[in-house]
């Protein structure tokens, strides 16, 4: 389990750091004491960062095979005004007012790569943002937009820290393609080798995806 592995590594680091901090802060002589104190303080800062990293990691969910990341239900309130109900994998339900003709769900992913990837650990994910857009270019530029952050990091953002860097743990952005806003449509959002892919859950959504809207 990727989440447990990262937590275990952080725990080992914190244990080693605690032992070293106690060692560095135990000594005689002003220079040796200052040197040990400085190194101990640096380890203390790194330990705090490790704790914040673990807290951020636990804001992600472990991906389970064949389990949707979320389901999205659409209810039309007015012309280009919709009420979206988003239910995550934990069963938590939230509602959002979305303006436009289409909706998109952005997802953050943390996954192993390199030799560690051979262990087969499923990636971690976190629902990042829900937004709407217009089909008309003029409306897209000038009309009111709706964008909702779904989760945010508190102190340490491990995904942003890893983004663009080559480590055994990589940060990826999984964007669901823009999906039609049609009254009564229900979608499931799944993670596939091709990325984040919504699937129709009823006839209304299936017809919308075929262009019958």
C-alpha positions as CSV (number, residue, x, y, z in Angstrom):
1,X,0.0,0.0,0.0
2,X,1.6,3.2,-1.2
3,X,0.1,5.3,1.6
4,X,1.2,3.0,4.3
5,X,4.7,2.7,2.7
6,X,5.2,6.5,2.6
7,X,4.0,6.7,6.2
8,X,6.3,3.9,7.3
9,X,9.3,5.6,5.6
10,X,8.4,8.9,7.3
11,X,8.1,7.1,10.6
12,X,11.6,5.5,10.3
13,X,13.1,8.9,9.4
14,X,11.4,10.5,12.4
15,X,12.8,7.8,14.7
16,X,16.3,8.1,13.4
17,X,16.1,11.9,13.5
18,X,14.9,11.8,17.1
19,X,17.9,9.7,18.1
20,X,20.3,11.9,16.3
21,X,18.8,15.1,17.7
22,X,19.3,13.7,21.3
23,X,22.8,12.8,20.4
24,X,23.7,16.2,18.8
25,X,22.2,18.1,21.7
26,X,24.3,16.1,24.2
27,X,27.9,17.3,24.4
28,X,30.4,19.6,26.1
29,X,32.4,22.6,24.9
30,X,30.8,25.6,23.3
31,X,31.8,24.9,19.7
32,X,30.9,21.2,19.8
33,X,27.6,22.2,21.5
34,X,26.9,24.9,18.9
35,X,27.7,22.5,16.0
36,X,25.6,19.7,17.5
37,X,22.8,22.1,18.3
38,X,22.7,23.5,14.8
39,X,22.6,20.0,13.3
40,X,20.0,18.9,15.8
41,X,17.9,22.0,14.9
42,X,18.1,21.2,11.2
43,X,17.0,17.7,11.8
44,X,14.1,19.0,13.9
45,X,13.0,21.2,11.0
46,X,13.2,18.2,8.6
47,X,11.2,16.1,11.1
48,X,8.4,18.7,11.2
49,X,8.4,18.8,7.4
50,X,8.1,15.0,7.4
51,X,5.1,15.2,9.7
52,X,3.4,17.7,7.5
53,X,4.1,15.5,4.5
54,X,2.5,12.5,6.2
55,X,-0.6,14.7,7.0
56,X,-0.8,15.7,3.3
57,X,-0.4,12.1,2.1
58,X,-3.3,11.0,4.2
59,X,-5.6,13.6,2.5
60,X,-5.3,11.2,-0.6
61,X,-7.2,8.0,-1.1
62,X,-5.8,4.6,-2.1
63,X,-7.2,3.7,-5.5
64,X,-9.1,0.4,-5.5
65,X,-9.4,-1.6,-8.7
66,X,-12.8,-1.4,-10.4
67,X,-14.0,1.3,-8.0
68,X,-15.1,4.7,-9.4
69,X,-13.4,7.7,-8.0
70,X,-16.7,9.6,-7.9
71,X,-20.2,9.7,-9.3
72,X,-21.7,12.9,-10.7
73,X,-25.4,13.6,-11.1
74,X,-26.7,16.5,-13.1
75,X,-30.0,18.5,-12.5
76,X,-30.8,21.5,-14.5
77,X,-32.0,24.6,-12.7
78,X,-32.2,27.1,-15.6
79,X,-30.6,27.8,-19.0
80,X,-26.9,26.9,-18.6
81,X,-27.4,26.6,-14.8
82,X,-27.0,23.2,-13.3
83,X,-27.0,21.6,-9.8
84,X,-24.3,18.9,-9.7
85,X,-24.2,16.2,-7.0
86,X,-20.7,14.7,-6.5
87,X,-20.4,11.6,-4.4
88,X,-16.8,10.4,-3.6
89,X,-15.6,6.9,-3.0
90,X,-16.3,7.3,0.7
91,X,-19.9,8.1,0.1
92,X,-19.5,11.8,1.0
93,X,-22.0,13.8,-1.0
94,X,-21.7,17.5,-2.0
95,X,-23.7,19.7,-4.3
96,X,-22.3,22.5,-6.6
97,X,-23.9,25.1,-8.8
98,X,-22.2,24.8,-12.3
99,X,-22.6,27.3,-15.1
100,X,-22.1,26.5,-18.8
101,X,-22.6,23.5,-21.1
102,X,-20.0,21.0,-19.8
103,X,-18.4,20.0,-16.6
104,X,-14.9,18.7,-15.7
105,X,-13.4,17.0,-12.7
106,X,-9.6,17.4,-12.0
107,X,-7.8,14.7,-10.0
108,X,-4.3,14.7,-8.5
109,X,-2.4,11.4,-8.6
110,X,0.7,10.1,-6.7
111,X,2.2,6.9,-8.2
112,X,5.4,4.9,-7.9
113,X,7.7,4.7,-10.9
114,X,11.0,2.9,-11.7
115,X,11.9,-0.3,-9.8
116,X,9.3,0.4,-7.1
117,X,6.5,0.4,-9.6
118,X,7.1,-3.3,-10.1
119,X,5.6,-3.9,-6.7
120,X,2.2,-3.1,-8.2
121,X,1.1,-0.6,-5.6
122,X,-2.0,1.3,-6.7
123,X,-1.7,5.0,-7.0
124,X,-3.1,7.5,-4.5
125,X,-5.6,10.1,-5.7
126,X,-7.3,13.2,-4.5
127,X,-10.2,15.0,-6.1
128,X,-8.8,18.4,-6.9
129,X,-11.3,20.7,-8.7
130,X,-14.7,20.8,-10.3
131,X,-15.4,23.3,-13.0
132,X,-17.8,24.2,-15.8
133,X,-17.2,25.7,-19.3
134,X,-19.2,27.0,-22.2
135,X,-19.2,25.7,-25.8
136,X,-19.3,29.2,-27.2
137,X,-15.9,30.8,-27.3
138,X,-17.4,34.2,-26.6
139,X,-19.2,33.0,-23.5
140,X,-16.1,31.1,-22.4
141,X,-14.2,34.4,-22.5
142,X,-16.8,36.7,-21.1
143,X,-19.5,34.8,-19.2
144,X,-19.4,34.0,-15.4
145,X,-17.3,30.9,-14.7
146,X,-17.7,28.4,-11.9
147,X,-14.6,26.6,-10.4
148,X,-14.7,24.8,-7.1
149,X,-11.6,23.5,-5.2
150,X,-12.5,20.2,-3.7
151,X,-9.5,19.7,-1.4
152,X,-6.5,21.7,-0.4
153,X,-3.2,21.0,1.3
154,X,-2.7,22.7,4.7
155,X,1.0,23.1,5.4
156,X,2.9,20.8,3.0
157,X,1.8,20.1,-0.6
158,X,3.7,17.0,-1.6
159,X,2.1,16.9,-5.1
160,X,3.3,20.4,-6.0
161,X,6.8,19.6,-4.6
162,X,7.1,16.5,-6.8
163,X,5.5,18.0,-9.9
164,X,8.0,18.3,-12.7
165,X,10.7,16.3,-10.9
166,X,12.0,12.8,-11.6
167,X,11.7,10.7,-8.5
168,X,10.5,7.2,-7.8
169,X,7.3,8.8,-6.6
170,X,5.7,10.9,-9.4
171,X,2.9,13.5,-9.3
172,X,0.4,13.4,-12.1
173,X,-2.6,15.4,-13.1
174,X,-5.6,13.4,-14.2
175,X,-8.2,15.5,-16.0
176,X,-11.6,14.1,-16.9
177,X,-12.5,15.3,-20.3
178,X,-15.3,17.9,-20.4
179,X,-18.6,16.1,-20.2
180,X,-22.0,17.4,-21.4
181,X,-24.3,19.0,-18.8
182,X,-27.7,17.4,-19.5
183,X,-30.6,17.2,-17.1
184,X,-30.9,13.8,-15.4
185,X,-27.5,12.5,-16.6
186,X,-25.4,10.4,-14.1
187,X,-21.7,9.7,-14.7
188,X,-19.1,7.5,-13.0
189,X,-15.5,8.8,-13.0
190,X,-12.9,6.0,-13.4
191,X,-9.2,5.9,-13.6
192,X,-7.9,3.9,-16.6
193,X,-4.4,3.5,-18.3
194,X,-5.5,6.4,-20.6
195,X,-6.3,8.7,-17.7
196,X,-9.5,9.8,-16.0
197,X,-12.5,8.7,-18.0
198,X,-16.2,9.3,-17.1
199,X,-18.7,6.6,-18.0
200,X,-22.5,7.0,-18.5
201,X,-24.5,5.5,-15.7
202,X,-28.0,5.9,-17.3
203,X,-29.6,6.3,-20.7
204,X,-29.6,10.2,-20.4
205,X,-25.8,10.3,-20.0
206,X,-25.3,7.7,-22.7
207,X,-27.4,9.7,-25.2
208,X,-25.5,12.8,-24.3
209,X,-22.2,11.2,-25.0
210,X,-23.5,10.1,-28.4
211,X,-24.2,13.7,-29.2
212,X,-28.0,13.4,-28.9
213,X,-28.3,16.6,-26.8
